[in-house]
Amino acid sequence: MSSDDAKSKESQRKHVRYEVSDDCRLRASIMVRSSDPASANKDWPGTLVDMSSEGAHIQISLGAVAYKGDNCTLTLSHGGVKLQLRGVLAHYVCSSRHSVCGVKFDSYATGWDKPYLPFFKAIVASSTLKGGSAGSDSPGRYREEYSGPGHAKLVVWRDDKPERALMGFDYTMARYAAALASAGADMFKNKAEVVFRSAPMDNGAPGLPLTKAQEAEARWEFSLAASNLPKTIAPDIRRLLRLVS
């Protein structure tokens, strides 16, 4: 086997990990089928570290005893939606403060990942945002753009004054987009005025109008994504989106 073939196979085995913010609204716990009686069948709450298309890392208490290869169930929950994912421990590492479980999900049935995708895609569409173009796009208004993979994009407008106060935003996430045309001091009013729509089609065409059920899903996605914006985005932007989501 050539070195290029080896590198290709190595890259195929690895899946990109997407960081989960320490103040993300996504909650997680893990139950490990450990041989240790005190750890077996106990649901350990923890802090999700990152997610990939086929696994996740979660920090839990040092009190848990587990071993590589143990069967486990990772539970994710947000906004009334709870998902249980069966898997195995790909690794288990202890530090002075906590233990880190590396979970590889079971692909035990066709379409097993469909319930997982809304969680995963919201994390991807938030954690990957990076700063792009910025500048005045109309009289009295300054525009900032942050882009991620696919059509993920956050556009923010500020007034064109030294304070650069936030005026509004348009955030295209995974399945949906959320926009606030005019931000004021009243956050309750701001939250009520956020408008949702479908994300653009793959061919670039505008998304279709939302049903009531889809609007509820869009609010759920926005609540999760807005709580997981990277620290490289300005604090006032992260604060506004979190408060109105």
Helices and strands as residue ranges (DSSP letters): H 3-13, E 18-19, E 27-32, E 43-51, E 55-60, E 71-78, E 81-94, E 99-105, H 117-127, E 130-138, E 141-147, E 153-159, E 166-172, E 176-180, H 187-192, E 195-198, H 212-226, H 235-244
